[in-house]
Amino acid sequence: MKTSKTMIIAAAVVALAACNKKSPAENQASAVEANANNQAENVSAAGENQAANIMNSAENKASAVKNETKNEAASIKNEGKNEAAAIKNSASNTTENKTK
């Protein structure tokens, strides 16, 4: 039993050593490649975030301009209605004074 356990452990160690046949240069190359991929992903993500921020800012500015022009148009309409009402009142007062 002791011999078979030792043989199994020895076989596992040999198998692990056989699986890891990469040289230090290959390991370093893999690490450099992984690092470059991570940096590229970070740059892409930062660019996408910046583009999204610019688009949101532009949309907000466009909405503000639309709201401002709507408010200005409503103000002009109200002024026109008020002036028209004043003219009507003035005309009706003039008519009343002539009939008296």
Secondary structure, 3 states (H helix, E strand, C coil): CHHHHHHHHHHHHHHHHHHCCCCHHHHHHHHHHHHHHHHHHHHHHHHHHHHHHHHHHHHHHHHHHHHHHHHHHHHHHHHHHHHHHHHHHHHHHHHHHHHC
